[in-house]
Amino acid sequence: MTIPFVLACLWCIAANFAAMIPSRRSHWPAAFVLLASGIPILIWLYFENGPWFALIFLAAGVSMLRWPVLYLVRWLKRIGGHPD
């Protein structure tokens, strides 16, 4: 296994642990940290292992961080002027 693949697996484990924290307040800072660390891992995974592994990791990340992604899509629609 390559280093980016191992890091992607560790990122998924960290995301699951962050979701298990009972405090509502700690989810958003954890989500920002996971987003900031997941994007470079995604890019590195793409260059080392190809697009299919990167797409699988992207789908896993979106499924775990669905609320930040949903708010991002809503925000982009709002600033783009598209009606909902």
Backbone torsions as a table, in degrees:
resi	resn	phi	psi	omega
1	MET	NA	144.5	179.9
2	THR	-85.3	163.5	-178.9
3	ILE	-61.7	-44.1	179.2
4	PRO	-63.2	-33.8	178.1
5	PHE	-66.3	-41.4	177.3
6	VAL	-65.2	-42.9	178.0
7	LEU	-63.7	-36.9	177.5
8	ALA	-64.8	-40.8	177.0
9	CYS	-65.5	-41.4	177.0
10	LEU	-65.7	-35.4	177.1
11	TRP	-63.3	-42.5	178.2
12	CYS	-63.1	-40.1	177.7
13	ILE	-65.1	-42.5	178.7
14	ALA	-64.1	-38.2	178.2
15	ALA	-65.1	-38.0	177.8
16	ASN	-68.3	-39.8	176.5
17	PHE	-65.2	-39.3	178.2
18	ALA	-64.2	-33.1	178.4
19	ALA	-72.7	-23.6	-179.3
20	MET	-82.7	-8.7	178.9
21	ILE	-67.2	128.1	-172.9
22	PRO	-73.0	-17.4	-175.9
23	SER	-78.9	132.8	175.7
24	ARG	-68.6	-31.7	-175.5
25	ARG	-67.3	-29.1	-175.1
26	SER	-86.6	-6.5	-177.8
27	HIS	-71.5	-42.3	-177.7
28	TRP	-68.3	-44.7	175.2
29	PRO	-61.5	-37.5	177.4
30	ALA	-65.2	-38.0	178.7
31	ALA	-64.4	-39.9	178.8
32	PHE	-65.8	-39.7	177.5
33	VAL	-65.5	-42.2	179.7
34	LEU	-65.9	-38.9	176.5
35	LEU	-64.9	-44.5	-178.2
36	ALA	-66.1	-31.5	179.0
37	SER	-90.1	-24.9	-177.2
38	GLY	-75.4	-33.2	-178.1
39	ILE	-65.3	-46.8	175.6
40	PRO	-64.2	-34.7	177.2
41	ILE	-64.6	-41.0	178.5
42	LEU	-60.5	-45.2	-179.8
43	ILE	-65.2	-44.6	179.0
44	TRP	-63.8	-40.4	178.3
45	LEU	-63.0	-38.4	178.3
46	TYR	-62.7	-45.2	-177.6
47	PHE	-72.9	-32.3	-178.1
48	GLU	-85.9	-40.1	-171.6
49	ASN	-114.8	-9.4	177.7
50	GLY	102.2	173.7	-173.0
51	PRO	-71.1	-28.4	-176.6
52	TRP	-68.7	-42.7	176.9
53	PHE	-66.2	-37.0	178.6
54	ALA	-66.0	-39.2	177.9
55	LEU	-66.9	-38.2	177.3
56	ILE	-64.9	-43.0	178.1
57	PHE	-66.2	-39.0	177.4
58	LEU	-63.0	-43.6	178.0
59	ALA	-63.8	-39.2	177.7
60	ALA	-65.8	-41.1	179.4
61	GLY	-66.0	-41.1	178.6
62	VAL	-67.4	-36.5	179.2
63	SER	-69.6	-31.5	179.0
64	MET	-82.7	-33.0	-178.4
65	LEU	-110.7	47.5	-173.4
66	ARG	-67.5	-34.6	-179.0
67	TRP	-69.1	-45.7	175.1
68	PRO	-61.1	-35.4	178.7
69	VAL	-68.5	-40.6	178.3
70	LEU	-63.1	-44.1	177.7
71	TYR	-65.7	-35.3	176.4
72	LEU	-64.1	-43.5	179.0
73	VAL	-64.0	-42.8	177.8
74	ARG	-62.3	-41.1	-179.7
75	TRP	-66.0	-41.7	178.9
76	LEU	-64.8	-37.8	176.3
77	LYS	-64.6	-40.2	-177.6
78	ARG	-66.5	-43.1	-179.3
79	ILE	-79.0	-20.2	178.5
80	GLY	-83.4	-12.8	179.1
81	GLY	82.7	13.4	178.4
82	HIS	-82.9	132.5	176.6
83	PRO	-71.9	149.8	-178.1
84	ASP	-78.6	NA	NA
